[in-house]
Amino acid sequence: MKKRGQVTTFMIVGLVLLIIFVLIFFLRDSLFESIRGVEGTKMILSSQLEEINHKMDDCITKQSTEVLNLMAKQGGSVSPVNYRSYYGDKISYLCFNIPDTKKCVSDGLSITELQNELNNNLKDVIKNCINIDSFRDDRRYEMDIGDFNFNSIILEKTVLFNISYPVTLKRKDVELNSLGVSKTINVPLAKIQQTVLDILNTESQTGDFDNVMYTLSKRNEIKVIKKRPSPDKIFIITYQDNPYQFQFAIKG
């Protein structure tokens, strides 16, 4: 009987502690505000805005990396139309052979085209990834959301992604807002794009780009590998020690 009574006492104490813990959890913000006042309310809202911005940052990193890698494998296109299948990759043709010559007609590859490809394939995907409406479920605050805008800027050795997504949180008489986030991805796309144009210019004029001499002239800053899967040519470009590898094809 004594042991049974001890067990019952422990169960009651455990239940009381559990109830206290639950009450503290649900009333933590009110308790915090009663101690810190307006500053406490600001800290609560600021913490939530940080969580929202962190979600935006994560979505940019994950989704942009996937699209950048796909574009690199496929000659700058997410959904190539004219391409060479090579070891499972759909490698875009960027230059097309002129019959009875070594030369080709170049399609080019501009920075604007690459930025448009990124914007068109990332805007909706990133917005869906953020899923801002999921943060409305938190009843600790009121939430106002502005229009979503997204753009990419290809710089010399990096790509800058900007999200404009105004979010305003309100609690009691306190209001805080965030305008969005920016994220830089370490991909030397502009450097590689310039090399692509160098190759295309030479191939369209002479039909004989010397990748070895080009690599030496760049002091190994840019490395170009040329492969000859008949009747085409495939060029693979890397910049310094960056693992990003871009490839495209010339139709033979």
N, C-alpha and C positions, 0 to 999 in steps of 0.2 A: 504493500500500500504506500509505504514511504517513497519508493522508487517511482511509482506511478504518479504521485503528487509532485515529485521533482520534475518529471517529464512535462506534466501539465503546466507547471510554473514556467519552465523554459519556453514552451510553446507560446504562452501568453506574452512573455517578454519579447520573444522574436516577432510576434504579430504586431505588438505596439511599436517596436523599432521600425518595422516595415512600413507601418502607417505614417510614422514620423518622417521617414525617408521620402515617401511618396508625396507627402504634403510639402516638404521642403523643395522637392524637385519642381512641383507645379507652381509653387509660390515664390520660387527663387528670384524672379525678376522683380516682384513687388517688394520682397525683402531687401533686395539690392537697392531699389529706388528709394525705399524708406531711409536707407543709410546714406546714399550718395545724392539723392535728390535729382535735379535736372541732369547733372553730369552722369548719373547712373543710367538714366533713360537714353542719353546720347550714346553711351557705351554699348547698350543693348542693341540699338539700331545700327551703330557702326559695325558691330560684330556680324550682324546679319548681312549688311552690304558687302563686307569682306568675303563672306561665304558665297554670295552671288557673283562677285567679281572673280573669285577663285574658280568657280564653275565655268565662267566665260573663258578664263585663261586656259583651263584644262581642255575645253572643247576646241579652242584654236590650235593648241599643240597637237592633239590627237588627230583631228580631221585634216588640218593643213599638211601635216607630215605624210599622211596617207596619200593625199592628192599630189603633193610634190614628188613623192617617190614614183607614183604611177605615171606622171608626166615625164619623168626622167627616163623610165623604161620604154616609153612609147613616143619619144621624139617630140615632146611638148604638148601632147594631146591626151585628154582623158578618154575620148571616144574616137580613135583615128578612123578615117574613111579609106585612104590609100595607104596601105601598110604592107610590110613584109613580116610574115610569121617566122620567128627565129627563136628556137628553144623555149617556146611557150609565150614569148613576148610578141605583141603587135607593134612593130617598130615603124613609125610614120616615114613615108618617103618625103623628103624635102627638096629633092632635085630629080628630074625625069630625063632619061637619056634622049639625045637627039640622034635619030637613026643615021648610021654610017659615019658617026664621029665619036670621039671620046668625051665630048662635052655634054652638058645637061642643062635643062631649063630649071632655074631655081624658084622655089616657092617662098623662100625667105623664112625668117622667124624673128619677129620683132618683139621688143619688150612689151609693147602694148598688147600684142596677141597673147603673150604669156600671162599678163596681168588679167586680161579678160577671161582667159581660161580658168584661172584661179578663182576669180570673183563669181563666174557663172556656176562653177561646180562646188563652191564652198558656202555661199550665202545662206541658202535654205538649209543645208546640212548642219551648219553651225547653229543656226537659230533653233532648229529642232533639238539639237544636242543640249543646248542651254535649258530649254523647256522652262522659261521664266514663270509660266503659270503655276508650276509646281510649288513655287515659293509663296503663292497666295494662301495656301492652306494654313499657314502659321497665323493663328488668331491673335498673336501678341501685338500686331501692328496693322495699319491700313497700308495699301500698296497701290501706287500709280505707276503705270508703265508707258513710256513714249514709243516712238517708231524705231524699228530696228534697221540699222544701216551697217554695211560691211564693205571694206575695200582692202586691196593689197597693193603694196608698193615694192617693186623689185629694186633693191639697192645693189651696190657693187658686189658685196660679199654676203649679204643677208637679204631676207625678205621680211618686210614689216607688214603685219596684219592689224587693222584697226576695226574695233567694234564700237559703234555709237548706239547705245541702248539706254536712254535715260530711265532711271528707276528712283522713285521717291518713296520713302518709308515714313509713316506718321504714327506716333504713339503719344497720347495725352496732348500736350501743347508743343511737343518737339517734332521737328521735321528734318530729315537728312536725305541727301540725294547723291547719286553717282551717275556720271555721264557715259561710262563705258570703260573699255580697256584696250591696251595696245600690246602686241607681243612680237618679238623679233625671233625668227628662226634662222639658224646658222646654215644657210644654203647659198653658195656662190653662183646663183643663177645668172646674174648679169655678166659675170666673167665668162661663164660657159656659153652664154648666148652670143657673145662677141666672137668666140672661137668658132661656133657654128657658122656664123656669117663669113668668117675668114675661109673656112673650108668650102662653103657653098660658092663663094666668089671665085676661088681657084678652080673648083670643079666645073663651074659653068663657063670659065674662060679657056682653060687648058685641058680639063678632064684628068688632071694628074696631081693631086694634092700629096705632098711629101710629108707624112706625119712625123717621121723621125727628125727631119731637119726643123720642122716647126716646133717640136718639143724641145729640141736643143736651143733654138732661138729664144724660147721663153724661159730658158734656164731651169727647166723642169717644173716651173710654176704651174704650167698647164701641160697635161699629158694627154696625147691623142693616140689611140690604138685603132688601126684600120684592119678590118676583116673582109674577106672576099668570098662570101657564099654566092656562087655563080647563079645568075649573071650580075648580082648586085654588089654594092659596097655598104658596109656598116661601119660607122665611126663611133667610138666610145671615148668620152671626154671626162677627165677628172681634174680637180683643182687642188694643188698642194696635197696636204694630208687629209683633206675633207673626204669622208666616205661617200659623198653624193656623186653618183655616176650617171651621166646623161648619154643616151645613144639615139642615133637616127640613121636612116637609110637613104641611099641614092639608087634609084632604079636603073638597072642596066639594060 
